C-alpha cells in the first residue's frame, strides 16, 4: 500500500501549488485511485522564516510543529515541508511527531551528487544561509557551496518577495537567470534552486550547467518513499 504524505505548505502558497502539481505529474497513475493521498496544510500565517532566523521576528517553530502534529493526526505517514528555510526548525517539528520528517535539504544535496560536482552554486534565502542548511549538507558530501555576494543576495531576496507577490514576469525571470549565470562564472558546476520560489521563474533550459530544483528533488524522494517503498 502507498503511504499518505503530509505537506506543511503555504511558504509561500504558489510554491506549495508548484510542489503539489509536480508531485501529481510524477506519480505513475492511470486513474484517480492510483494517485497518492496528500494532506496539505497550506498555512501562510506561519511567521517569516528569514526574519525569525535574523532575530527580527517570532519563531515559526510552534506553528510548524502544530501543522506537523495535525497532519499526523489526520493520517499522514510522513511529513514534508515545501520550504527550504523552514528546515532550520526541523528539531522542533520532529519533537512534535512520531512519523518521519523527510528532509528537502538532504534530497536536494543527494540529487546534486548524481552530477559529481566539486563546487555548486546555491540560490538560497537569507534564513537558509544563516542557518547553514546547505553549507552543512554539501560540506558533509565533500562539495564546496558557493553563494551570492552580499549585494547580489539583497537583489535575490527582493526577487523572492516579488515572486511571492505574484511577479513572475520577464524581468524577474531574466534577473534570476543572471544571478544563476554569475554563480556559473565563478566556477559552479551546477546551480541549486534552494528556495521553492526559484523554480517558479528559473528553468534549467536557461543555464549552461545543470539546475537542481529542491522542489523536484523532494518530489522524487516522496515518490520513492510513498510508492516504491
C-alpha positions as CSV (number, residue, x, y, z in Angstrom):
1,X,0.0,0.0,0.0
2,X,1.1,3.5,-0.7
3,X,1.9,6.0,2.1
4,X,-0.1,9.1,2.9
5,X,2.0,12.3,2.6
6,X,1.5,15.3,4.9
7,X,2.7,18.6,3.5
8,X,3.5,21.7,5.5
9,X,2.8,24.4,3.0
10,X,1.9,28.0,2.5
11,X,5.5,29.2,2.5
12,X,4.6,30.6,0.0
13,X,1.3,29.3,-1.4
14,X,2.4,29.4,-5.0
15,X,5.5,27.2,-4.2
16,X,3.2,24.7,-2.5
17,X,0.9,24.6,-5.5
18,X,4.0,24.0,-7.7
19,X,5.2,21.1,-5.4
20,X,1.7,19.5,-5.5
21,X,1.4,19.9,-9.3
22,X,4.9,18.3,-9.8
23,X,4.1,15.5,-7.4
24,X,0.9,14.7,-9.3
25,X,2.7,14.8,-12.6
26,X,5.5,12.5,-11.4
27,X,3.1,9.9,-9.9
28,X,2.6,6.9,-12.2
29,X,-1.1,6.8,-12.4
30,X,-3.7,5.7,-14.9
31,X,-6.8,6.6,-12.8
32,X,-7.7,8.7,-9.7
33,X,-7.1,5.8,-7.4
34,X,-3.5,5.3,-8.4
35,X,-2.5,8.7,-7.0
36,X,-1.1,9.3,-3.5
37,X,-3.2,10.6,-0.7
38,X,-1.8,14.0,0.0
39,X,-2.7,16.1,3.1
40,X,-1.7,19.8,2.7
41,X,-1.8,22.3,5.5
42,X,-1.4,25.5,3.4
43,X,-0.7,27.9,6.2
44,X,0.5,31.3,5.0
45,X,0.2,32.6,8.6
46,X,3.5,30.9,9.5
47,X,5.8,33.8,10.6
48,X,8.5,34.8,8.2
49,X,11.4,32.3,8.5
50,X,14.1,34.8,7.3
51,X,13.1,37.4,9.9
52,X,12.9,34.9,12.7
53,X,16.4,33.5,12.0
54,X,17.8,37.0,11.8
55,X,16.3,37.7,15.2
56,X,13.8,40.3,13.8
57,X,10.5,38.3,14.3
58,X,8.7,35.5,16.1
59,X,9.8,31.9,15.6
60,X,7.7,29.8,13.1
61,X,8.7,26.7,15.1
62,X,5.5,26.4,17.1
63,X,3.3,26.9,14.0
64,X,5.3,24.4,12.0
65,X,5.2,21.8,14.9
66,X,1.4,22.3,15.2
67,X,0.9,21.7,11.5
68,X,3.1,18.6,11.6
69,X,1.1,17.2,14.6
70,X,-2.2,17.9,12.9
71,X,-1.1,16.2,9.7
72,X,0.0,13.1,11.6
73,X,-3.4,13.0,13.4
74,X,-5.1,13.3,10.1
75,X,-3.4,10.2,8.8
76,X,0.0,11.2,7.4
77,X,2.7,8.6,7.3
78,X,5.5,11.1,6.5
79,X,5.8,14.9,6.8
80,X,7.5,17.1,4.1
81,X,7.9,20.8,4.0
82,X,7.6,22.8,0.8
83,X,10.1,25.3,2.0
84,X,13.8,25.1,2.4
85,X,14.4,27.7,5.1
86,X,11.7,26.1,7.4
87,X,14.1,23.1,7.8
88,X,16.0,25.3,10.2
89,X,13.3,24.4,12.7
90,X,13.4,20.6,12.0
91,X,14.2,19.7,15.5
92,X,11.1,21.4,16.9
93,X,8.9,19.7,14.2
94,X,10.4,16.3,14.8
95,X,9.8,16.6,18.5
96,X,6.1,17.1,17.9
97,X,5.6,13.9,15.8
98,X,6.3,10.2,15.8
99,X,6.5,9.8,12.0
100,X,9.4,10.7,9.7
101,X,10.2,14.3,8.6
102,X,11.6,14.0,5.1
103,X,14.4,16.5,4.5
104,X,14.2,18.6,1.4
105,X,17.8,19.7,2.1
106,X,19.2,16.1,2.0
107,X,17.0,15.2,-1.0
108,X,18.4,18.2,-2.9
109,X,22.0,17.6,-1.9
110,X,21.8,13.9,-2.9
111,X,20.2,14.9,-6.2
112,X,23.2,17.2,-6.9
113,X,25.6,14.4,-6.1
114,X,24.5,12.4,-9.1
115,X,26.4,15.0,-11.2
116,X,29.5,14.5,-9.1
117,X,30.3,18.3,-8.8
118,X,33.2,19.7,-6.9
119,X,31.5,23.1,-6.5
120,X,27.9,24.1,-6.6
121,X,26.2,27.5,-6.7
122,X,23.4,27.9,-4.1
123,X,20.5,30.3,-4.6
124,X,19.2,30.3,-1.0
125,X,17.2,32.8,1.1
126,X,18.8,34.7,3.9
127,X,17.5,32.5,6.6
128,X,18.6,29.3,4.9
129,X,22.1,30.7,4.5
130,X,22.2,31.9,8.1
131,X,21.1,28.5,9.4
132,X,23.9,26.9,7.4
133,X,21.5,24.3,5.9
134,X,23.2,23.8,2.6
135,X,26.7,24.6,3.9
136,X,26.4,21.6,6.3
137,X,24.8,19.3,3.7
138,X,27.4,19.9,1.0
139,X,30.4,20.1,3.2
140,X,29.4,16.7,4.6
141,X,29.4,15.4,1.0
142,X,32.8,16.9,0.1
143,X,31.4,19.6,-2.1
144,X,32.1,23.3,-1.9
145,X,29.0,25.5,-1.9
146,X,29.2,29.0,-3.5
147,X,26.7,31.7,-2.5
148,X,25.9,35.1,-3.9
149,X,27.9,38.1,-2.8
150,X,26.2,40.2,-0.2
151,X,24.9,42.9,-2.6
152,X,23.6,40.3,-5.0
153,X,22.0,38.4,-2.1
154,X,20.0,41.6,-1.4
155,X,18.9,41.6,-5.0
156,X,17.9,38.0,-4.8
157,X,15.8,38.5,-1.7
158,X,13.9,41.3,-3.4
159,X,13.3,39.0,-6.3
160,X,11.9,36.3,-3.9
161,X,9.4,38.7,-2.4
162,X,8.4,39.9,-5.8
163,X,7.7,36.3,-6.8
164,X,5.7,35.8,-3.6
165,X,3.7,38.8,-4.6
166,X,2.9,37.2,-8.0
167,X,5.5,38.8,-10.2
168,X,6.9,36.0,-12.4
169,X,7.3,38.2,-15.5
170,X,10.2,38.5,-17.9
171,X,12.2,41.0,-15.9
172,X,12.1,38.8,-12.8
173,X,13.0,35.7,-14.8
174,X,15.9,37.4,-16.5
175,X,17.4,38.7,-13.3
176,X,17.1,35.3,-11.7
177,X,18.9,33.8,-14.7
178,X,21.6,36.4,-14.4
179,X,22.2,35.6,-10.8
180,X,22.4,31.9,-11.6
181,X,24.8,32.5,-14.5
182,X,27.0,34.6,-12.2
183,X,27.5,31.6,-10.0
184,X,28.5,29.5,-13.0
185,X,31.0,32.2,-14.0
186,X,32.6,31.8,-10.5
187,X,33.1,28.1,-11.0
188,X,29.8,26.4,-10.0
189,X,29.3,23.2,-11.9
190,X,25.6,23.1,-11.0
191,X,23.1,25.6,-9.5
192,X,20.9,24.7,-6.6
193,X,17.4,26.2,-6.6
194,X,17.5,26.2,-2.8
195,X,14.3,28.2,-2.4
196,X,11.0,26.9,-3.6
197,X,10.2,30.2,-5.3
198,X,13.2,30.0,-7.6
199,X,11.8,27.2,-9.9
200,X,8.7,29.4,-10.4
201,X,10.9,31.7,-12.6
202,X,14.1,29.8,-13.4
203,X,14.3,26.8,-15.8
204,X,17.3,24.6,-16.4
205,X,16.9,25.4,-20.1
206,X,18.2,28.9,-19.3
207,X,21.5,27.7,-18.0
208,X,24.7,26.1,-19.4
209,X,25.0,23.9,-16.3
210,X,22.5,21.7,-14.5
211,X,19.8,23.3,-12.3
212,X,18.9,21.2,-9.3
213,X,15.5,22.2,-8.1
214,X,14.8,21.5,-4.4
215,X,11.1,21.1,-5.4
216,X,11.9,18.4,-8.0
217,X,14.3,16.6,-5.6
218,X,11.7,16.4,-2.9
219,X,9.1,15.2,-5.3
220,X,11.4,12.4,-6.5
221,X,12.1,11.3,-2.9
222,X,8.4,11.4,-1.9
223,X,7.6,9.1,-4.9
224,X,10.3,6.7,-3.9
225,X,9.2,6.6,-0.3
226,X,5.4,6.6,-0.8
227,X,5.1,4.3,-3.8
228,X,8.3,2.3,-4.2
229,X,8.9,1.8,-0.5
